Amino acid sequence: MAGSSNQVLVLYHETHQSKLSAVQCVNAVLQGHFFSQRALMNHAFRLLNRAPKHIYDDIDVSHIVSLGGHFSLKVIEAALGEWGLRIVPVDGADNNPETENVFVCESQNRWLCVRRVGEEWYNFDGAYDVPEHLPKHDLSAYFNALRGDGWMVFAVRGELPDKLPDIFSPNGKWILPEDARRAMKSFNGKLSMGRVREAEVGGGSEKAEGEEDGLVGSASAPRDDSETAILSLRSCL
């Protein structure tokens, strides 16, 4: 696991349906299945409940979570904030990404995590079957390429957890770094450094994801369809 030096170093990776990229991204940051779609939806409810009623109308709800179930930066911040982590925007003037430990990136409602595990860096894009290893000396060029493609880049700062969750996702797996590299090479160069492909539909059962608990230790709850949940949000306003 991505923990102490006395442990075997492994990577935790979840694949996702397109609209669950925020769930996969947060879990990649924490290196474990700590959040489900239900848990992030609960954060969206809390954000709206704390806001003055006149701020969010039917249209503005989509600034928190869209009708398709895409979660905003505010929801990501709230989820990671439970772990004492904060999100800081990073512009192109920062040419030393190796001084950070974790980044989250967003483009057109799609999220991905770029993270250091041990001494190496990986792109935990849930559209890939395995994490993509990123050479340290190419990190600046990688993030500049992301920005050139319209991605926003944020550093995640704070002490990362060194524990395992109590639940497991059918979309998640633990993989050795060398196995991840071997699998990525088998794609025969289809992936290009510095470019992230468009999310593809596939990789696991969304229903199984939604049926799991939300946060670790929380009570189990039945899965809400995303559209139903958004309509419920709006009815609370």
RAURHU-V97883 format. One record per pair of residues at least 24 apart in sequence whose ideal C-beta (glycine too) atoms are under 7 Angstrom apart, sorted by the first residue. I is the first residue (numbers start at 0). J is the second residue. D is the distance in whole Angstrom. If there is no record, write none. Layout:
BEGIN
i = <I:I>
j = <J:J>
d = <D:D>
END
This chain:
BEGIN
i = <0:0:1:1:2:3:8:8:8:9:9:9:10:10:10:10:10:10:11:11:12:12:12:12:12:12:13:13:13:13:14:14:14:14:14:15:15:15:16:16:17:17:18:18:18:18:19:19:20:20:20:20:20:21:21:21:21:21:23:24:24:24:24:25:25:25:27:27:27:28:28:28:28:28:28:29:29:31:31:32:32:32:32:32:33:33:33:34:34:35:35:35:35:35:36:36:36:37:37:37:37:37:38:38:39:39:39:40:40:40:41:42:42:42:43:43:43:44:46:46:46:47:47:47:52:55:56:57:60:60:60:64:65:66:66:67:68:69:72:75:79:82:83:83:84:84:84:85:85:86:86:87:87:87:88:89:89:89:91:91:94:96:96:96:97:97:99:100:101:101:102:102:102:102:103:103:104:104:104:104:105:105:106:106:106:106:109:111:119:124:126:126:126:128:129:129:129:129:130:131:131:132:132:132:137:140:141:141:144:144:145:148:164:165:165:166:166:166:168:168:169:169:169:170:170:170>
j = <30:163:30:116:161:161:116:117:176:173:174:175:116:121:130:174:176:179:171:173:123:129:130:171:172:174:125:168:170:171:125:128:170:202:203:125:170:202:200:205:198:200:67:68:69:225:205:208:109:110:111:125:198:69:70:74:75:110:125:103:110:111:112:75:78:79:112:114:123:79:101:103:112:114:155:82:160:163:164:164:166:167:168:171:164:214:215:78:214:208:209:211:212:213:68:208:209:209:213:220:222:223:213:214:70:74:78:64:223:228:213:74:77:78:70:74:232:232:73:74:77:232:235:236:236:236:236:233:229:232:233:229:108:226:229:225:225:108:105:103:155:160:157:158:155:156:157:156:157:153:155:153:154:156:153:152:153:154:143:146:139:138:139:142:135:138:154:159:155:159:152:153:154:155:153:155:145:150:151:152:150:151:148:149:150:151:198:195:176:195:196:198:199:182:174:179:182:183:179:183:190:179:180:183:192:193:192:193:193:194:195:194:215:215:216:211:212:215:208:211:203:204:207:202:203:208>
d = <7:7:4:5:5:7:7:5:6:5:6:6:6:6:5:5:6:6:6:6:6:6:5:7:6:6:6:6:5:4:5:6:5:3:5:4:6:6:6:5:4:6:5:4:6:7:6:6:5:4:7:6:6:7:4:7:6:5:4:6:4:6:5:6:5:6:4:6:4:6:5:7:5:7:6:7:6:5:4:5:6:6:4:5:5:7:6:6:7:6:7:5:7:5:7:6:5:6:5:6:7:7:3:5:5:6:6:7:7:5:6:5:4:5:7:5:6:6:6:7:6:6:7:7:6:6:7:5:7:5:5:6:6:6:5:6:3:4:7:6:6:6:5:6:5:7:4:6:6:5:6:6:5:6:6:5:6:5:6:6:5:5:6:6:6:6:5:7:4:7:6:6:6:7:5:6:6:5:7:5:7:5:7:5:4:7:5:7:7:6:6:5:6:7:6:4:5:6:5:6:6:7:5:7:6:6:7:5:3:6:7:7:5:5:7:6:5:7:6:7:6:6:5:7:3:6>
END
